[in-house]
Amino acid sequence: MTLKTRLLVVSTAGLFAAAPAVARPLDGASTDVMIQGFHWNSASAGGWWNTVKNNAATLQAAGFTMIWLPPPSDAASTQGYLPRQLSVLNSSYGTEAELTQALAALNAKGVKPIADIVVNHRVGTANWADFTNPTWNTCSAVVAGDEWTGACGSPDSGEGYAAARDLDHSQANVRADLKAWMNGLKEKGFAGWRFDFVKGFAGSYVKEYVTATAPWFCVGEFWPTNSFDANNPNNWKQQITNWVDATTGTCAAFDFGTKGLLNDALTNNNYARLKASDGKPAGGIGWWPGRHVTFVDNHDTGPSETCGNGQNHWPVPCAKVMTGYAYVLTHPGIPTVYWAHYFNWGLGSSIKTLMDIRKNAGLTSESTVSIQRAEAGLYAAIIGGKVAVRLGNNTTWTPGTGWTQAASGTDYTVWTSNGTTTPTTANVEFVCNNGTTVMGQNVYVAGSVAALDNWSPTTTKILSPTAYPTWRGTYALPPNTAVQWKCLKRDGAGNVVWQGGSNNTVTTPAAGGSITATASF
């Protein structure tokens, strides 16, 4: 689905069944911050529900408003992601009684529990597909083409999952039992859902489950199958956005686009990744911030108690974890903090400082972002006009007068505004006429200042094809400065072609001002 279509969905989609006394995170600009309340090894020692219960007051004091808890049902796997008897709530994390006590403690502190809902697949009680609690017809409840040869349901509405039986959500009895189970979890004290592996079944079923259970919050894990390409993050962003569209906006999605870009920026010191050609954040929060849940790492992507253990599939560099939090906790979207980082890595105090800044500044899931610099070694942005953040080892940028430093650490500094801020850069819109409508020729601008990569044809600033053959993009440059610049393009073979003739010259306006500079090939 195109971005234009997505915007239409946002304006027309109904959200949830009943109007709550308190606005849900997806009803508008949200101030919520969620913690993932477990890591990959949480269930190994047993008694995890007691651990969560005993930390309820700590979570409230930190400012968390939601906690994503692990799968609560009986399962064939320790972590709970191979569910077996859904209606049995004794698991590796503890007994049903201990779960009930943990939920009560969290709700008493105003921290809403979000259940990890694994309904794409299921294992049998003793064999491949002898489903009990609830009991289903083992043939029709499993999609045709599943690894189990006895499957006779309808074709799968999503991707297959080899480790368990893919459930056939087109079966009315399957959907009815899932809704009854989820509503039972609400009665236990859960307030919302985190849907696991949502690419495995159609998003329209998620909408049906949400409509039938009216959760306070809902988020889906749509992790695209193809490899992430930092040069083309829109591929993943569009896939995830399409899934949110399929739920008609009733569910948010984890922002794997922002996750991939942060990984690349923090690993390679290439903070240019964080700015899209339209000047907005390059991740999913640049398209639909109110429906994207941001994170640095989770139980799948990152380590657990210490650096290097746990799943550790796609981690941010361990030394750059707080740099990542300086980004997600100051930017739009609904941020998530990883339990292991907060409690096991000794980062709780630093994370809480950033959370306090977010709360006190009134930043929300919809806050505006004005990116000042995005280049090798430096990312700088002003969010909501109230918080300024600098990432990277280049410390030359500051937000100017009227700002107070509020937090700092390795490769990050955060300031807050006292209401009398002064701009330190000028905005220049560069317009390049390509002179051809041939596709595959990306157009860039390079120039004589660091903000234009000092003429480097390898890192140049990309422009956006607003109306072929015209490309344009706006960049923050030093004020009151004569800047030499040129257009260049790369053809489909990657060859660099510079604009002919002498260099173009533009004198930037005073700080805070804007100007347009135009040239043609």
C-alpha positions in Angstrom: 0.0 0.0 0.0 1.3 3.4 -0.8 2.1 6.1 1.7 -0.8 8.2 0.3 -3.2 5.4 0.9 -1.9 4.9 4.4 -2.7 8.5 5.3 -6.2 8.0 4.2 -6.5 4.9 6.4 -5.3 7.0 9.4 -8.0 9.6 8.9 -10.8 7.1 8.6 -10.0 4.1 10.7 -12.0 3.5 13.9 -9.8 2.4 16.7 -11.4 0.4 19.5 -14.8 -0.8 20.6 -15.4 1.1 23.8 -14.4 4.6 24.8 -12.1 4.4 27.9 -11.9 6.9 30.8 -8.2 7.4 30.0 -7.0 7.9 26.4 -5.4 4.8 24.9 -1.9 5.2 23.4 -3.3 4.9 19.9 -6.1 7.4 20.3 -3.8 10.4 19.8 -0.5 11.8 20.8 0.7 9.3 23.5 3.1 10.0 26.4 3.4 6.3 27.2 6.7 4.5 27.7 6.7 0.7 27.8 9.2 -1.8 29.3 9.7 -5.3 27.9 9.2 -7.1 31.2 11.5 -10.1 30.5 14.5 -11.2 28.5 15.4 -14.5 26.8 16.6 -16.2 30.0 14.0 -14.9 32.4 12.1 -18.2 32.7 15.2 -20.3 33.2 15.5 -19.8 37.0 11.7 -20.0 37.6 9.6 -17.6 39.6 9.7 -14.8 37.1 6.1 -13.6 37.9 7.3 -13.0 41.5 10.3 -10.9 40.1 7.9 -8.8 38.1 5.5 -8.4 41.1 8.4 -7.3 43.4 9.4 -4.6 41.0 6.0 -3.1 40.4 6.7 0.0 42.6 10.1 0.5 40.9 8.5 0.4 37.5 5.9 3.0 38.6 8.6 5.3 40.0 10.6 5.0 36.8 7.7 6.3 34.8 6.7 3.2 32.8 3.0 3.1 31.9 3.0 -0.3 30.2 4.9 -3.6 30.7 5.0 -6.2 27.9 5.0 -9.6 29.6 6.0 -13.0 28.1 3.5 -15.6 26.8 1.5 -16.6 29.9 0.3 -20.1 28.8 1.6 -23.6 29.0 4.1 -24.2 26.3 6.6 -26.8 24.9 9.4 -24.2 25.0 10.8 -22.6 28.1 10.3 -19.1 26.7 6.6 -19.8 25.8 6.8 -19.3 22.1 5.6 -22.8 21.3 2.2 -22.6 23.0 0.6 -25.9 23.9 -2.5 -25.5 26.2 -3.6 -21.9 25.9 -6.1 -22.0 28.7 -3.6 -23.5 31.2 -1.8 -20.5 32.8 1.0 -22.4 34.6 4.2 -21.9 32.7 8.0 -21.7 33.0 7.5 -18.2 34.4 5.4 -19.4 37.4 2.0 -20.6 38.5 -1.3 -19.1 37.5 -1.6 -17.8 41.1 1.7 -16.1 40.9 0.7 -14.6 37.5 -2.5 -13.3 39.0 -0.6 -11.7 41.9 1.9 -10.0 39.6 -0.9 -8.6 37.4 -2.7 -7.2 40.5 0.5 -5.6 41.7 1.2 -3.9 38.4 -2.4 -2.6 38.0 -2.3 -1.3 41.5 0.7 0.8 40.5 -0.8 2.0 37.3 1.5 0.0 35.1 -0.7 -1.7 32.4 0.3 -5.4 31.6 0.5 -6.3 27.9 0.3 -10.0 27.2 2.5 -11.7 24.5 -0.1 -13.3 22.3 1.2 -16.2 20.3 -1.7 -17.3 18.0 0.0 -17.9 14.7 1.0 -21.4 15.7 0.6 -24.1 18.3 1.9 -27.5 19.2 -0.1 -30.6 20.2 -0.4 -31.7 23.8 1.4 -35.0 23.2 1.8 -35.3 19.4 1.9 -33.1 16.4 -1.6 -31.6 16.6 -3.7 -33.1 19.4 -4.9 -29.8 20.6 -6.4 -29.6 24.1 -7.5 -26.6 26.3 -9.0 -25.5 24.0 -9.7 -28.7 21.9 -9.8 -28.3 18.2 -10.3 -30.6 15.2 -6.7 -31.4 14.4 -7.2 -31.6 10.7 -9.1 -28.3 9.9 -7.4 -26.2 12.6 -4.1 -26.5 10.8 -3.5 -24.8 7.4 -3.0 -26.8 4.3 0.6 -27.2 3.4 1.8 -27.3 7.0 4.7 -29.7 7.9 2.2 -32.0 9.5 0.8 -34.2 6.8 -2.6 -34.5 8.5 -3.4 -30.8 8.0 -6.5 -30.1 5.9 -7.4 -26.5 6.6 -7.5 -23.6 4.3 -4.3 -22.1 2.7 -2.1 -20.1 5.1 -2.9 -16.4 5.0 0.7 -15.5 5.8 4.2 -17.0 6.1 4.8 -20.5 7.4 6.3 -21.3 10.8 8.2 -24.6 10.7 8.6 -25.2 14.5 4.9 -25.6 15.2 1.5 -26.1 13.5 0.3 -23.0 11.6 -3.2 -22.3 12.7 -6.1 -21.8 10.3 -7.7 -18.5 11.4 -10.4 -18.9 8.8 -12.0 -21.5 11.0 -14.8 -19.9 13.1 -14.3 -22.1 16.1 -10.6 -21.3 16.2 -11.2 -17.6 16.2 -14.0 -17.9 18.8 -11.8 -19.9 21.2 -8.9 -17.4 20.7 -11.2 -14.5 21.5 -12.6 -16.3 24.6 -9.0 -17.0 25.8 -7.9 -13.4 25.3 -11.0 -12.1 27.1 -10.1 -14.5 29.9 -6.7 -12.9 30.1 -8.3 -9.5 30.4 -10.3 -10.8 33.4 -7.0 -11.9 34.9 -5.7 -8.3 34.7 -4.0 -8.0 31.3 -4.8 -4.7 29.6 -3.5 -5.2 26.0 -1.7 -7.4 23.5 1.6 -7.8 21.8 0.9 -10.1 18.9 3.8 -12.4 18.0 4.9 -13.3 14.4 2.1 -11.4 12.8 3.5 -11.9 9.3 2.3 -15.5 9.7 -1.4 -14.6 9.4 -3.6 -11.9 7.8 -3.8 -8.6 9.6 -7.6 -8.6 9.2 -7.7 -11.3 11.8 -5.8 -9.1 14.3 -8.4 -6.4 13.7 -11.2 -9.0 14.5 -9.4 -10.1 17.7 -8.9 -6.5 18.8 -12.5 -5.6 18.1 -13.7 -8.5 20.1 -11.4 -7.9 23.1 -11.1 -4.1 23.2 -7.5 -3.9 24.6 -6.1 -0.7 26.0 -3.1 -1.1 23.7 -2.0 -3.4 20.8 1.2 -3.9 19.0 2.4 -6.4 16.4 5.8 -8.0 15.7 6.2 -7.8 12.0 9.8 -8.5 11.3 10.3 -8.7 7.5 11.9 -11.8 6.2 14.2 -10.2 3.7 17.5 -8.7 4.9 17.5 -5.1 6.1 19.1 -2.7 3.7 20.1 0.6 5.3 20.3 2.1 1.8 16.7 1.4 1.3 14.8 1.4 4.6 11.6 2.2 2.9 11.3 -1.5 1.8 10.8 -2.6 5.4 8.9 0.5 6.4 6.3 -0.1 3.6 5.9 -3.8 4.6 5.3 -2.9 8.2 3.0 0.0 7.3 1.0 -2.3 5.1 0.4 -4.6 8.0 -0.8 -1.8 10.2 -3.1 -0.8 7.4 -4.4 -4.4 7.3 -5.5 -4.0 10.9 -7.1 -0.6 9.9 -4.9 1.1 12.4 -6.2 -0.9 15.4 -2.6 -2.1 16.2 0.8 -0.4 16.3 3.9 -2.2 15.0 7.4 -2.4 16.3 9.6 -0.1 14.4 12.2 -2.5 12.9 13.1 0.2 10.3 14.4 2.5 13.0 16.0 -0.5 14.7 18.0 -1.3 11.6 19.0 2.3 11.0 20.2 2.6 14.6 22.2 -0.6 14.3 23.9 0.8 11.2 24.5 4.3 12.6 25.8 3.1 15.9 28.0 0.3 14.4 29.5 2.4 11.6 29.3 5.9 13.1 27.2 6.8 10.1 24.5 9.0 11.5 23.4 10.2 8.1 21.3 7.0 8.1 18.9 8.6 10.6 17.7 11.3 8.2 15.4 10.6 5.2 15.6 12.5 1.9 12.5 14.5 3.0 14.3 15.7 6.1 12.2 13.5 8.5 13.4 10.6 10.6 14.4 7.7 8.3 12.6 5.0 10.3 9.0 4.1 10.6 8.5 7.1 12.9 9.1 9.4 9.9 6.0 8.0 8.3 3.5 7.1 11.0 5.0 7.9 14.4 1.8 7.2 16.4 1.6 3.6 15.1 5.3 2.7 15.6 6.8 1.3 18.8 10.6 2.0 19.0 13.2 0.0 20.8 17.0 -0.4 21.0 17.0 -4.2 21.6 14.6 -6.9 22.7 14.7 -10.6 23.8 15.3 -11.7 20.2 17.7 -9.0 18.9 19.9 -8.4 21.9 21.8 -10.0 24.8 20.2 -10.8 28.1 21.9 -10.4 31.5 25.3 -9.5 30.0 26.8 -8.5 26.7 26.9 -11.5 24.3 24.6 -14.0 25.9 20.9 -14.7 25.2 19.5 -14.7 21.6 21.7 -11.8 20.5 20.5 -12.0 16.9 20.8 -8.4 15.8 22.2 -6.3 18.7 23.2 -2.7 18.9 26.9 -2.6 19.9 26.9 -3.0 23.7 28.9 0.2 24.3 26.3 2.2 22.3 23.2 1.0 24.0 22.7 4.3 25.9 23.3 6.3 22.6 20.4 4.3 21.2 18.2 5.2 24.2 19.1 8.9 23.8 17.5 8.6 20.3 14.3 6.5 21.0 13.5 8.2 24.3 13.7 11.7 22.8 12.0 11.0 19.5 8.4 10.3 18.5 6.9 6.9 18.4 6.0 4.9 21.6 9.4 3.9 23.1 10.2 0.6 24.7 13.0 -0.1 27.2 14.4 -3.6 27.5 14.3 -5.1 31.0 17.9 -6.4 30.8 19.2 -3.0 30.0 17.3 -1.4 32.9 17.8 -4.0 35.6 20.8 -6.2 34.6 23.2 -3.8 32.9 23.2 -1.1 35.5 21.7 1.5 33.0 18.5 2.1 35.0 19.5 5.5 36.4 20.6 6.8 33.0 17.5 5.5 31.2 15.3 7.0 33.9 17.0 10.4 33.4 16.0 10.3 29.7 12.5 9.2 30.6 12.2 12.1 33.0 13.3 14.5 30.3 10.7 13.1 27.9 7.9 13.4 30.4 8.8 16.8 31.7 9.1 18.3 28.2 5.8 16.8 27.3 7.2 14.9 24.3 4.7 12.5 22.7 4.5 9.8 20.0 3.6 12.6 17.6 6.3 15.2 18.5 7.9 17.1 15.6 11.5 16.5 14.8 13.8 19.2 13.2 17.0 17.4 12.2 19.9 19.9 12.3 22.8 17.6 11.3 23.0 14.0 10.1 26.4 12.9 8.9 29.4 10.8 9.7 30.0 11.1 13.5 27.1 13.5 14.2 23.4 13.5 14.5 21.6 16.5 16.0 17.9 17.2 16.2 15.4 19.4 18.1 12.3 17.6 19.1 9.0 19.4 19.8 11.0 22.6 20.2 11.8 21.5 23.7 14.5 18.9 23.7 17.8 18.9 21.7 19.9 15.8 21.3 23.3 15.2 19.8 24.6 11.7 19.0 28.1 10.7 17.8 31.7 11.5 18.5 31.6 14.8 16.7 30.9 17.3 19.6 31.0 20.5 17.5 27.3 21.1 17.4 25.3 22.6 20.2 21.7 24.0 20.2 22.8 27.5 21.1 21.7 29.8 23.8 18.6 29.2 25.9 19.3 25.5 26.4 20.4 23.6 29.5 22.3 20.3 29.4 20.1 17.7 31.0 21.9 14.3 30.3 25.1 13.0 28.7 27.1 9.9 28.2 29.2 8.1 25.7 28.4 9.6 22.3 25.2 11.5 23.4 24.2 14.8 25.0 20.6 16.0 25.6 19.5 19.5 26.4 16.2 21.0 27.4 14.9 24.5 26.4 14.1 27.3 28.8 11.8 28.8 26.3 14.2 31.3 24.7 16.1 29.1 22.3 18.2 30.6 19.5 18.7 28.8 16.2 22.3 28.1 15.2 21.8 27.0 11.6 20.2 28.2 8.4 18.1 26.0 6.1 18.9 25.8 2.4 16.6 24.0 0.0 18.7 22.6 -2.9 16.9 22.1 -6.2 18.5 20.1 -9.0 17.0 19.6 -12.5 18.2 16.3 -13.7 17.3 17.0 -17.3 16.0 13.5 -17.9 13.2 11.3 -16.7 15.3 8.2 -16.8 14.8 6.2 -13.6 17.6 4.7 -11.5 19.6 8.0 -11.4 19.6 9.2 -7.8 20.5 12.9 -7.5 22.6 14.3 -4.7 24.1 17.6 -3.6 27.7 18.1 -2.4 29.6 21.2 -1.4 32.3 23.0 0.5 31.1 22.7 4.1 30.9 19.7 6.4 27.1 19.7 6.2 27.5 18.9 2.5 30.2 16.3 3.1 33.1 18.5 1.9 32.6 17.6 -1.7 32.8 13.8 -1.0 31.0 11.9 -3.7 30.8 8.8 -1.5 28.6 10.3 1.3 26.7 13.0 -0.5 23.3 14.3 0.5 20.5 12.6 -1.4 17.6 14.7 -2.8 14.0 13.7 -3.3 12.3 13.4 -6.7 9.3 15.6 -6.0 8.4 15.9 -9.7 10.6 14.4 -12.3 13.1 15.7 -13.5 13.3 18.0 -10.5 14.9 16.8 -7.2 15.0 18.8 -4.0 16.0 18.5 -0.4 16.6 20.8 2.6 19.8 20.8 4.7 20.9 22.8 7.8 24.1 24.7 7.0 26.2 27.3 8.9 24.5 30.7 8.8 25.9 33.8 7.0 28.3 31.6 5.0 29.3 31.5 1.3 28.9 27.9 0.2 30.2 26.3 -3.0 28.0 23.5 -4.2 27.0 21.2 -7.1 24.5 18.6 -8.2 25.6 15.1 -9.0 24.0 11.8 -9.8 24.7 8.1 -9.9 23.3 6.2 -12.8 22.0 2.6 -12.6 25.6 1.3 -12.8 26.8 3.4 -9.9 28.8 5.9 -12.0 29.1 9.4 -10.6 28.1 12.2 -13.0 28.8 15.8 -11.8 26.9 18.9 -12.9 29.0 20.7 -15.6 30.5 24.2 -15.4 31.6 26.2 -12.5 30.6 25.6 -8.9 27.3 27.1 -7.8 27.5 29.6 -4.9 24.9 30.3 -2.2 25.2 32.6 0.8 23.3 31.2 3.6 20.9 33.5 5.6 21.1 34.3 9.2 20.5 31.5 11.7 16.9 30.3 11.6 16.4 31.7 8.0 15.7 29.7 4.8 16.7 30.1 1.2 16.4 28.0 -2.0 19.3 27.4 -4.4 18.7 25.9 -7.9 20.9 24.4 -10.5 20.6 22.1 -13.6 22.8 19.4 -15.2 
